[in-house]
Amino acid sequence: MNFKSLALLLTAAAVPQAVVAGPLAYAICQTGCNGLAVACYAGAGFTFGVALPAAPPVLIACNAALGGCMAACAVVALTPTL
């Protein structure tokens, strides 16, 4: 290996490359959102995932917060990271 090739390899290795976090960051984000939704439901005295004939306003607020959190996760999945 000549000096020029070695210098190029070391330079490429030393410079941080931008990557897309993708599926792993998206999964971690969604897990956090679901954990918060479970806590929201538990704080209101309900069990997350159990269907009710009519949703009380507090559960509608929990679902709205969950939807906002999941939308933010979509941004996380597409954001380049170092």
C-alpha positions as CSV (number, residue, x, y, z in Angstrom):
1,M,0.0,0.0,0.0
2,N,1.5,3.3,-1.0
3,F,1.5,6.5,1.1
4,K,-1.3,8.2,-0.9
5,S,-3.7,5.3,-0.4
6,L,-3.0,5.1,3.3
7,A,-3.5,8.9,3.7
8,L,-6.8,8.7,1.9
9,L,-8.0,5.8,4.0
10,L,-7.0,7.5,7.3
11,T,-8.6,10.8,6.2
12,A,-11.9,9.0,5.3
13,A,-11.9,7.2,8.6
14,A,-11.2,10.3,10.6
15,V,-13.9,12.5,9.0
16,P,-17.4,11.8,10.5
17,Q,-19.8,10.6,7.9
18,A,-23.5,11.6,8.1
19,V,-25.8,8.6,8.2
20,V,-29.5,8.2,8.5
21,A,-30.6,6.8,11.8
22,G,-33.4,5.0,10.2
23,P,-35.3,2.0,11.6
24,L,-33.4,1.7,14.9
25,A,-34.0,5.3,15.9
26,Y,-37.6,5.1,14.7
27,A,-38.2,2.0,16.8
28,I,-36.6,3.5,19.9
29,C,-38.7,6.6,19.4
30,Q,-41.9,4.7,19.0
31,T,-41.1,2.6,22.1
32,G,-40.8,5.8,24.1
33,C,-44.1,7.2,22.8
34,N,-45.9,4.0,23.7
35,G,-44.4,4.0,27.2
36,L,-45.7,7.6,27.6
37,A,-49.1,6.6,26.4
38,V,-49.2,3.7,28.9
39,A,-48.2,6.1,31.7
40,C,-50.9,8.6,30.5
41,Y,-53.6,5.9,30.5
42,A,-52.5,4.5,33.9
43,G,-52.5,8.1,35.4
44,A,-56.1,8.4,34.2
45,G,-57.0,5.0,35.8
46,F,-57.3,3.0,32.6
47,T,-55.4,0.2,30.9
48,F,-53.8,1.0,27.5
49,G,-55.1,-1.3,24.8
50,V,-58.5,-2.0,26.3
51,A,-61.4,-0.9,24.2
52,L,-64.2,1.1,25.8
53,P,-67.7,1.8,24.4
54,A,-67.0,5.6,24.7
55,A,-63.7,7.2,25.3
56,P,-63.5,9.7,28.1
57,P,-61.9,13.1,27.2
58,V,-58.7,12.3,29.1
59,L,-58.1,9.2,26.9
60,I,-58.7,11.3,23.8
61,A,-56.0,13.7,25.1
62,C,-53.7,10.7,25.6
63,N,-54.3,9.5,22.1
64,A,-53.8,12.9,20.7
65,A,-50.4,13.2,22.5
66,L,-49.5,9.7,21.2
67,G,-50.3,10.7,17.7
68,G,-48.1,13.8,18.0
69,C,-45.3,11.8,19.4
70,M,-45.5,9.2,16.6
71,A,-45.4,12.0,14.0
72,A,-42.2,13.3,15.6
73,C,-40.8,9.8,15.3
74,A,-41.3,10.0,11.5
75,V,-39.0,13.0,11.5
76,V,-36.4,11.2,13.6
77,A,-36.3,8.3,11.2
78,L,-35.4,10.6,8.3
79,T,-32.9,12.9,10.1
80,P,-29.2,12.5,9.3
81,T,-27.0,11.9,12.3
82,L,-23.3,11.9,12.9
